[in-house]
Amino acid sequence: MLVSPVMTRFDHGWTALRHAVSADARRGVLRTDVRRAGFAVPLRVGLAVTLVFVVGGLLGQRDVVGFAALGALVSAFCRPDPYPVRLGRLLVLGVGITTAIGIGAVLGVGACPVVVEVAVISVLAGAAAYLVWSLHIVGPGAVVFMFGAVGAQSFAHDTGDVARAVAVTAAGAVIGVVAAMAPWFFVLAWRAITGASGSTESPAVQRESIWVTLRRAPHRSLAARAVRVGLAGAAGAAIAIGLGLDHPMWAAMGAVATMQGIGYHVAIHRGIQRLLGNVGGALLAAALLALPLGYWGAVVAIVVFQVAAEIASTVNYALTSVAVTPMALLLTGLGAGLAPHVALDRVLDTGVGIVTGIVTAAVTISVADAKQLPQAAQAH
């Protein structure tokens, strides 16, 4: 009686792993659709990030301005949502990213053992994934929360650092929310000034409170997926530590980024695309890190890459990763400075994480996902 379920699980996992290296999967990785590219949201994200960098630079807060930029990145989420629905979700995201950076900063002050850091941040990643899925939030995903926590853990050495990191993140999140909602706010303000009447949205828009959305979420299924994400992150970091790599949390982020996709087929595509994009992005990053860019030069490059990543996010995730990799490394280097060889470390650590994420996704694949693999392959 026990053999059949075990063998069925093994067959599903083996089929999933074979699919990851199949010709169908490779064709799906290379698919691009430039017709899906948009510019309005990427430009608003770029403006929000630019504003926090300029203000932070002029105020002499260059060591923490990266956290403000991560707060402003909430403007990259929820782009398909109607504005009334988007506002509540963005506010939740702002609180979430601020909390994540606070947790990371506390870990840094506590000088916790690496095992504790990996465990806490992996749990954080799973919780963030659960929150994003349960609220149907579209965007960069849980890995942004994780990136912020890892950066804060490296930055914070005392309670003053914790307070600064949290404060600037919250300020950046406010700017991000305003940037994302700017068109709607402008229309509301214009109608208030002119006395014009009319609705700011389509009559077909269905409003639903955050609490109603949460109550409707399939909590048991989402919780199981969130646990898988956390375990994959922890496994990626553990393997990187075992291999003697210098940045195990980058491996954890690679695993989480791979696992946060909806469904195994999407996760595989995203994982392979991220791996390919990291290689190309690392070459760009190594060249830029070798240049004496200074603060303002790095800011220009970060903003350009951020906008490019947002434009490419609906076209092909490999192109997105080409932009995200140098952006992330330049953002990390703003406060600490990085040598060009760190770009190679990024490829190695992230590669370990991506492979870990793919294997974890295959081993834990659901019966529904396993049955859909042949159909997904035929679609490509």
C-alpha positions, 0 to 999 in steps of 0.5 A: 500500500505504501509503495504505490504513492512513493513510486507515483511521487518518484515518477512525477519527479523524474518526469518533471526533471526530464521536462526541465532539460527537454527541447520544449522547455528550451523553446519556451525559455527563448520565447519573446513577445515585444507586443507585451512591452509597456512603458508607462509603469516602468517610467513611473518606477524609474521616476520613483527610484530616481527621486529617492536616489537624488534626495538621499544623495543630496541629504548625505544618506548614501549608505541607506538610500538603497533601502529607500529604493527598495521601498520605492520598488513597490511601484513595480507591483500590481500593474494590472490592478484597477487603481482602487484595488491597487492602493490597498495592495500597495500599502500592504506591500509597503508595510511588508518590505519595511518589515522585511528590512527591519527583520534583516537589520535586527539579525545584523545587530544580533550578529546571529550565526549563519544558520539562524540567518538562513532560517529566519530569512528563508521563513521570511521568504515563504511568508512573503510568497504566501502574502503575494499569492493570497492577495493575487499580487503581480510583480517582482515577487517575494525575492524583493523582500528577501533581497532587502532583508539580506542587505539590511542584515549586512548593513546594520550594526546597532539600533541606530542602523535599524531605525535608519534602515526602517525609516528610509524604507518606509519613506521610499515605499510612500514615494513608490505608492504615490508614483504607482497611483499618480494617474488616479490621484491626478484625476481625482485632484483635477475633478475636485478642483474643477468640480467635474463629475464622473467615475474614475474607473470602468463600471466593470471594475469589481472592488474587493477588500483585502480582507475578503480576498484573504478569506477567499484564498486557498490557504492550505494550498498556498501555505504548502507552496510557501513552505516549499519556497522557504525550504528551497531557499534554506537548501540553496544557502546550505548547499552554497555553504557546503561548497564554500561559496562566499554569498550563500544568501544569493543562492537562497534568493536564486532558489526562491526566485525560481520557486515563486512562479505559478506552476512548475512549467512557469517555474522551470522557464523562469529558473532557466531564463534567470540563469541565462540572464545572470551570465549576461548581466554578470558580464555587464556588472563586472565591466561597470564595477571596474569603472570609477562610476562614483555615486551619481554614475552608479545611480544613473546605471541603476535607474536605467537597468531598473527601467529596462528590467520593468520593460522586459519583464513582460517580454522575456524573463532572461532579458529581465535578469540581464538588467536585474543582475548589474542593478542588484550588484550596483545597488549592493555596492553603493554602501560597501563597494564591490570588486568586479570578481563579485559578478562571477560569485553572483553567477555561481551562487545564483546558479546553485540556487536556481538548480536547487529551486528546479530540483525542489520544484520537481521533487515536490511537484503537485499531481495537477502540475505533473498532469499538465506537463504534456499539455504545456509542452505541446503549447510550446 
